[in-house]
Amino acid sequence: FGVHTMHVESVAWISERKDVLYSSFFLASLVLYTSYVSTRKGLYYGLALLFFLLSLLAKGQAVVLVAILPFIDYFRGRKWVSLKAVLEKIPFFLLSLIFAYVAFRAQGSGHAFHFEYFPLPERVAFAFYGFFHYLVKSVIPIGLSALYPYPLKRADGGIPSFYWLFIIPLPLYLWGFYFLFKRSKIYAFGLGMFFLCLLPLLQLIPVGTTIMADRYFYIPSAGLLLCFAAGLLEIRNYRIRYVLFAVFIFVLSGLSFVRCMVWKDSLSLWDDVISKYDYAQLAYYDRGAEYWRLGQWERAVADYSRVIEINPAFAEAYYGRGASYAGLGQWDKVIADDSKAIEMHPKYAAALYNRGLAHSNLEQWDKAIADYRSEEHTSELQSLRH
């Protein structure tokens, strides 16, 4: 778990350190609940609930913990459908419900849901695709990316046909879980934990612009790695066991070291994404923003132009390209791009300001004053709204 290459994103990306924080509290809560089931001491129960709350405060993804608690009862040989066992889960369930609602509202207010892009059947196909790749990359963590974009649609409006082929692995996985449920508690627990923790992250509810993400694998991977550890312990030949373990750790450590180099700065990160997905508009957009920050205007223009080629309705890309043209002193092109952005979003304050600046440089004073007045009014409205 500590050196797995798919965990690099959660540790190397500063914004995602909340993954490490929530996971620490999440696993501590599971350990404490396990101690409670074994000893029946109320202190362990209270601490498990407290650490669960701390985990939720770090990241809403922790809501899935409540679904794992019955599996701990099962694993420890406890009667998991008794009235007492059900009542014990109610405080955990209520906390999950509250934080799930808060997270849903927060994502909605940030316009993070994209139901309009892909209908439910296609989102199901993406879920199967993601599930399969999480499984494969758990063993062979290569081809990793900071961004796994949704596919471009075909001319007829559908998704590429091969995505439907990934339906096959999930039924096999569930059959394996069912087979092991009565035969091996530790494997059933590990497979169940992996599936339950990953299920809300399979983009059946489309959040953001990615079909999957390495950071989503962080807590679910604990279940799979538990199965891996149990499998190693079943190898009676100690030499083979330790050799396999050492090889796996060595390979993962090497891949993780290399992967960390990709995360060293924004340019190397987005270069890596674009090398794998040449249609990833967000990668081009963010790389263009980094080129703009570095004053490399021509490269910024090229990246923003590529974004517009992929998605002509991306208003921010027109604004970004206009800002890059401003760096080159090409004021007519600044006006053209900012006008396009304003056409899409009439209250785009930054674009109005930049277009006013371009008019000023061309000594078109009346047009500049009109843009500045519009920008000032728009900015005031935005401030009042905030």
C-alpha positions as semicolon CSV with decimal commas, in nm:
position;residue;x (nm);y (nm);z (nm)
1;F;0,000;0,000;0,000
2;G;0,276;0,242;0,088
3;V;0,468;0,210;-0,241
4;H;0,191;0,126;-0,489
5;T;0,235;0,333;-0,804
6;M;-0,134;0,422;-0,833
7;H;-0,101;0,599;-0,497
8;V;0,150;0,851;-0,626
9;E;-0,123;1,096;-0,726
10;S;-0,273;1,106;-0,376
11;V;0,066;1,180;-0,218
12;A;0,248;1,390;-0,481
13;W;-0,043;1,619;-0,570
14;I;-0,072;1,877;-0,292
15;S;-0,446;1,934;-0,350
16;E;-0,511;1,564;-0,299
17;R;-0,338;1,532;0,039
18;K;-0,692;1,514;0,175
19;D;-0,693;1,160;0,037
20;V;-0,412;1,063;0,273
21;L;-0,580;1,245;0,562
22;Y;-0,926;1,094;0,518
23;S;-0,777;0,750;0,460
24;S;-0,583;0,765;0,787
25;F;-0,900;0,838;0,982
26;F;-1,099;0,591;0,768
27;L;-0,866;0,298;0,839
28;A;-0,836;0,396;1,206
29;S;-1,216;0,386;1,234
30;L;-1,226;0,038;1,081
31;V;-0,954;-0,084;1,318
32;L;-1,138;0,058;1,619
33;Y;-1,469;-0,090;1,509
34;T;-1,298;-0,427;1,467
35;S;-1,166;-0,395;1,823
36;Y;-1,518;-0,313;1,940
37;V;-1,662;-0,622;1,772
38;S;-1,393;-0,836;1,939
39;T;-1,413;-0,685;2,291
40;R;-1,760;-0,519;2,305
41;K;-1,601;-0,219;2,479
42;G;-1,802;0,099;2,424
43;L;-1,487;0,312;2,415
44;Y;-1,378;0,149;2,090
45;Y;-1,723;0,208;1,941
46;G;-1,718;0,577;2,036
47;L;-1,369;0,625;1,899
48;A;-1,463;0,446;1,576
49;L;-1,754;0,686;1,533
50;L;-1,531;0,987;1,612
51;F;-1,264;0,886;1,359
52;F;-1,535;0,826;1,102
53;L;-1,655;1,183;1,155
54;L;-1,299;1,312;1,116
55;S;-1,264;1,112;0,795
56;L;-1,586;1,262;0,658
57;L;-1,467;1,611;0,745
58;A;-1,149;1,546;0,546
59;K;-1,327;1,408;0,238
60;G;-1,685;1,311;0,160
61;Q;-1,569;0,992;-0,010
62;A;-1,552;0,839;0,340
63;V;-1,931;0,782;0,336
64;V;-1,873;0,428;0,206
65;L;-1,733;0,318;0,543
66;V;-2,082;0,237;0,671
67;A;-2,118;-0,029;0,399
68;I;-1,799;-0,204;0,516
69;L;-1,902;-0,240;0,882
70;P;-2,133;-0,540;0,821
71;F;-1,843;-0,713;0,647
72;I;-1,632;-0,669;0,960
73;D;-1,914;-0,834;1,159
74;Y;-1,913;-1,117;0,907
75;F;-1,535;-1,147;0,913
76;R;-1,525;-1,164;1,295
77;G;-1,798;-1,429;1,302
78;R;-2,063;-1,200;1,449
79;K;-2,432;-1,227;1,369
80;W;-2,454;-0,931;1,137
81;V;-2,832;-0,909;1,085
82;S;-2,929;-0,893;1,451
83;L;-3,120;-0,595;1,595
84;K;-2,820;-0,490;1,804
85;A;-2,586;-0,499;1,504
86;V;-2,829;-0,294;1,296
87;L;-2,884;-0,033;1,569
88;E;-2,508;0,012;1,606
89;K;-2,484;0,112;1,241
90;I;-2,750;0,387;1,264
91;P;-2,516;0,668;1,388
92;F;-2,267;0,579;1,111
93;F;-2,549;0,571;0,857
94;L;-2,686;0,910;0,965
95;L;-2,342;1,071;0,938
96;S;-2,299;0,916;0,592
97;L;-2,639;1,045;0,484
98;I;-2,567;1,400;0,601
99;F;-2,225;1,421;0,439
100;A;-2,344;1,254;0,118
101;Y;-2,614;1,520;0,090
102;V;-2,364;1,799;0,155
103;A;-2,120;1,657;-0,102
104;F;-2,398;1,617;-0,360
105;R;-2,513;1,975;-0,311
106;A;-2,156;2,105;-0,327
107;Q;-2,084;1,922;-0,653
108;G;-2,414;2,042;-0,796
109;S;-2,349;2,405;-0,707
110;G;-2,008;2,376;-0,872
111;H;-2,170;2,239;-1,190
112;A;-1,960;1,922;-1,159
113;F;-2,235;1,686;-1,277
114;H;-2,253;1,617;-1,651
115;F;-2,563;1,404;-1,703
116;E;-2,632;1,568;-2,038
117;Y;-2,319;1,436;-2,207
118;F;-2,368;1,062;-2,170
119;P;-2,695;0,869;-2,114
120;L;-2,715;0,605;-1,841
121;P;-2,633;0,301;-2,062
122;E;-2,309;0,468;-2,172
123;R;-2,223;0,557;-1,813
124;V;-2,273;0,191;-1,722
125;A;-2,025;0,097;-1,996
126;F;-1,777;0,350;-1,852
127;A;-1,826;0,198;-1,507
128;F;-1,734;-0,146;-1,640
129;Y;-1,437;0,004;-1,824
130;G;-1,312;0,179;-1,510
131;F;-1,362;-0,127;-1,290
132;F;-1,161;-0,344;-1,527
133;H;-0,874;-0,096;-1,549
134;Y;-0,856;-0,048;-1,173
135;L;-0,818;-0,424;-1,139
136;V;-0,552;-0,449;-1,408
137;K;-0,354;-0,148;-1,286
138;S;-0,358;-0,283;-0,931
139;V;-0,127;-0,560;-1,054
140;I;0,041;-0,389;-1,352
141;P;0,040;-0,013;-1,276
142;I;0,155;0,118;-1,613
143;G;0,000;0,370;-1,850
144;L;-0,103;0,586;-1,554
145;S;-0,230;0,937;-1,619
146;A;-0,330;1,241;-1,416
147;L;-0,634;1,258;-1,643
148;Y;-0,837;0,980;-1,806
149;P;-1,074;1,178;-2,030
150;Y;-1,407;1,055;-2,157
151;P;-1,383;0,929;-2,516
152;L;-1,477;1,146;-2,809
153;K;-1,811;1,043;-2,952
154;R;-1,845;0,888;-3,297
155;A;-2,009;1,072;-3,586
156;D;-2,341;0,902;-3,504
157;G;-2,327;1,032;-3,145
158;G;-2,240;0,702;-2,978
159;I;-1,932;0,598;-2,782
160;P;-1,667;0,363;-2,931
161;S;-1,805;0,009;-2,941
162;F;-1,519;-0,158;-2,756
163;Y;-1,629;0,002;-2,427
164;W;-1,916;-0,247;-2,413
165;L;-1,670;-0,538;-2,402
166;F;-1,569;-0,443;-2,048
167;I;-1,905;-0,569;-1,919
168;I;-1,754;-0,921;-1,894
169;P;-1,510;-0,884;-1,597
170;L;-1,759;-0,752;-1,339
171;P;-1,995;-1,054;-1,340
172;L;-1,689;-1,280;-1,307
173;Y;-1,568;-1,072;-1,013
174;L;-1,907;-1,090;-0,841
175;W;-1,925;-1,465;-0,902
176;G;-1,580;-1,500;-0,743
177;F;-1,697;-1,299;-0,443
178;Y;-2,007;-1,517;-0,407
179;F;-1,796;-1,833;-0,434
180;L;-1,555;-1,714;-0,164
181;F;-1,819;-1,575;0,072
182;K;-1,875;-1,911;0,243
183;R;-1,524;-2,047;0,188
184;S;-1,271;-1,775;0,271
185;K;-1,368;-1,480;0,485
186;I;-1,052;-1,279;0,427
187;Y;-1,077;-1,295;0,046
188;A;-1,450;-1,221;0,056
189;F;-1,386;-0,924;0,285
190;G;-1,107;-0,788;0,063
191;L;-1,304;-0,825;-0,260
192;G;-1,614;-0,681;-0,096
193;M;-1,426;-0,381;0,043
194;F;-1,269;-0,308;-0,296
195;F;-1,603;-0,322;-0,476
196;L;-1,805;-0,123;-0,221
197;C;-1,544;0,153;-0,186
198;L;-1,506;0,183;-0,563
199;L;-1,874;0,161;-0,658
200;P;-1,962;0,531;-0,593
201;L;-1,656;0,637;-0,796
202;L;-1,731;0,448;-1,116
203;Q;-1,895;0,755;-1,273
204;L;-2,248;0,616;-1,284
205;I;-2,315;0,965;-1,150
206;P;-2,082;1,162;-1,380
207;V;-1,870;1,401;-1,173
208;G;-1,599;1,604;-1,341
209;T;-1,440;1,531;-1,676
210;T;-1,260;1,201;-1,615
211;I;-1,372;0,843;-1,665
212;M;-1,151;0,725;-1,378
213;A;-0,874;0,860;-1,153
214;D;-0,575;0,709;-0,973
215;R;-0,679;0,885;-0,651
216;Y;-1,010;0,694;-0,651
217;F;-0,809;0,375;-0,607
218;Y;-0,652;0,482;-0,276
219;I;-0,889;0,332;-0,016
220;P;-1,046;0,062;-0,239
221;S;-0,696;-0,076;-0,300
222;A;-0,668;-0,173;0,069
223;G;-0,917;-0,454;0,003
224;L;-0,728;-0,592;-0,297
225;L;-0,391;-0,564;-0,124
226;L;-0,534;-0,749;0,175
227;C;-0,618;-1,036;-0,063
228;F;-0,266;-1,018;-0,205
229;A;-0,114;-1,039;0,144
230;A;-0,339;-1,334;0,233
231;G;-0,234;-1,507;-0,088
232;L;0,134;-1,463;-0,004
233;L;0,079;-1,611;0,342
234;E;-0,073;-1,924;0,187
235;I;0,250;-2,001;0,001
236;R;0,414;-2,262;0,226
237;N;0,759;-2,228;0,072
238;Y;0,902;-1,928;0,258
239;R;1,174;-1,866;0,000
240;I;0,922;-1,835;-0,285
241;R;0,696;-1,620;-0,069
242;Y;0,964;-1,369;0,020
243;V;1,108;-1,360;-0,332
244;L;0,765;-1,281;-0,478
245;F;0,706;-1,015;-0,214
246;A;1,049;-0,858;-0,269
247;V;1,010;-0,854;-0,647
248;F;0,667;-0,693;-0,628
249;I;0,785;-0,428;-0,381
250;F;1,097;-0,357;-0,589
251;V;0,900;-0,317;-0,913
252;L;0,634;-0,099;-0,751
253;S;0,895;0,119;-0,583
254;G;1,079;0,172;-0,912
255;L;0,761;0,257;-1,101
256;S;0,652;0,491;-0,822
257;F;0,986;0,673;-0,828
258;V;0,953;0,728;-1,203
259;R;0,591;0,834;-1,165
260;C;0,687;1,095;-0,904
261;M;0,909;1,261;-1,165
262;V;0,603;1,317;-1,383
263;W;0,444;1,514;-1,099
264;K;0,741;1,746;-1,047
265;D;0,578;2,042;-1,230
266;S;0,274;2,131;-1,437
267;L;0,443;2,108;-1,777
268;S;0,579;1,757;-1,721
269;L;0,241;1,646;-1,587
270;W;0,036;1,773;-1,880
271;D;0,298;1,661;-2,132
272;D;0,253;1,311;-1,992
273;V;-0,126;1,326;-2,020
274;I;-0,116;1,458;-2,376
275;S;0,130;1,186;-2,478
276;K;-0,137;0,932;-2,381
277;Y;-0,455;1,120;-2,475
278;D;-0,406;1,369;-2,757
279;Y;-0,773;1,471;-2,732
280;A;-0,762;1,566;-2,361
281;Q;-0,886;1,925;-2,385
282;L;-0,833;1,997;-2,014
283;A;-0,466;1,895;-2,042
284;Y;-0,409;2,132;-2,334
285;Y;-0,598;2,408;-2,153
286;D;-0,398;2,375;-1,831
287;R;-0,070;2,344;-2,019
288;G;-0,164;2,656;-2,213
289;A;-0,227;2,837;-1,885
290;E;0,116;2,731;-1,761
291;Y;0,282;2,849;-2,083
292;W;0,098;3,181;-2,041
293;R;0,225;3,210;-1,683
294;L;0,580;3,149;-1,809
295;G;0,542;3,409;-2,084
296;Q;0,572;3,151;-2,364
297;W;0,293;3,310;-2,565
298;E;0,327;3,117;-2,893
299;R;0,307;2,782;-2,715
300;A;0,012;2,902;-2,512
301;V;-0,167;3,008;-2,832
302;A;-0,100;2,665;-2,986
303;D;-0,246;2,480;-2,685
304;Y;-0,553;2,701;-2,658
305;S;-0,608;2,661;-3,032
306;R;-0,597;2,284;-2,988
307;V;-0,862;2,310;-2,714
308;I;-1,086;2,512;-2,946
309;E;-1,032;2,257;-3,221
310;I;-1,149;1,978;-2,987
311;N;-1,430;2,179;-2,828
312;P;-1,535;2,500;-3,010
313;A;-1,777;2,582;-2,726
314;F;-1,500;2,618;-2,464
315;A;-1,530;2,991;-2,385
316;E;-1,238;2,994;-2,141
317;A;-1,007;2,871;-2,417
318;Y;-1,094;3,173;-2,634
319;Y;-1,025;3,399;-2,338
320;G;-0,694;3,223;-2,268
321;R;-0,586;3,249;-2,629
322;G;-0,687;3,614;-2,631
323;A;-0,474;3,676;-2,322
324;S;-0,183;3,504;-2,498
325;Y;-0,230;3,717;-2,809
326;A;-0,216;4,018;-2,575
327;G;0,128;3,904;-2,467
328;L;0,228;3,904;-2,834
329;G;0,072;4,246;-2,888
330;Q;-0,170;4,112;-3,151
331;W;-0,464;4,326;-3,039
332;D;-0,701;4,250;-3,328
333;K;-0,682;3,881;-3,242
334;V;-0,736;3,961;-2,873
335;I;-1,059;4,142;-2,965
336;A;-1,174;3,854;-3,189
337;D;-1,118;3,587;-2,923
338;D;-1,257;3,785;-2,631
339;S;-1,561;3,875;-2,840
340;K;-1,619;3,505;-2,901
341;A;-1,592;3,433;-2,528
342;I;-1,832;3,719;-2,447
343;E;-2,074;3,593;-2,712
344;M;-2,094;3,264;-2,519
345;H;-2,097;3,432;-2,174
346;P;-2,214;3,796;-2,197
347;K;-2,112;3,865;-1,834
348;Y;-1,759;3,729;-1,872
349;A;-1,587;4,009;-1,677
350;A;-1,226;3,907;-1,746
351;A;-1,291;3,886;-2,121
352;L;-1,461;4,227;-2,118
353;Y;-1,164;4,376;-1,936
354;N;-0,911;4,222;-2,179
355;R;-1,110;4,335;-2,480
356;G;-1,124;4,686;-2,331
357;L;-0,747;4,672;-2,290
358;A;-0,707;4,574;-2,656
359;H;-0,934;4,858;-2,769
360;S;-0,724;5,095;-2,555
361;N;-0,403;4,982;-2,722
362;L;-0,565;5,039;-3,063
363;E;-0,683;5,383;-2,939
364;Q;-1,047;5,284;-2,989
365;W;-1,144;5,481;-2,681
366;D;-1,525;5,463;-2,702
367;K;-1,520;5,087;-2,738
368;A;-1,270;5,057;-2,455
369;I;-1,485;5,270;-2,223
370;A;-1,792;5,060;-2,310
371;D;-1,609;4,737;-2,227
372;Y;-1,464;4,873;-1,904
373;R;-1,807;4,994;-1,794
374;S;-1,960;4,655;-1,870
375;E;-1,675;4,480;-1,689
376;E;-1,707;4,708;-1,388
377;H;-2,083;4,649;-1,366
378;T;-2,042;4,274;-1,413
379;S;-1,768;4,254;-1,149
380;E;-1,986;4,449;-0,905
381;L;-2,276;4,212;-0,962
382;Q;-2,049;3,912;-0,915
383;S;-1,915;4,057;-0,589
384;L;-2,267;4,117;-0,460
385;R;-2,365;3,763;-0,556
386;H;-2,065;3,618;-0,372
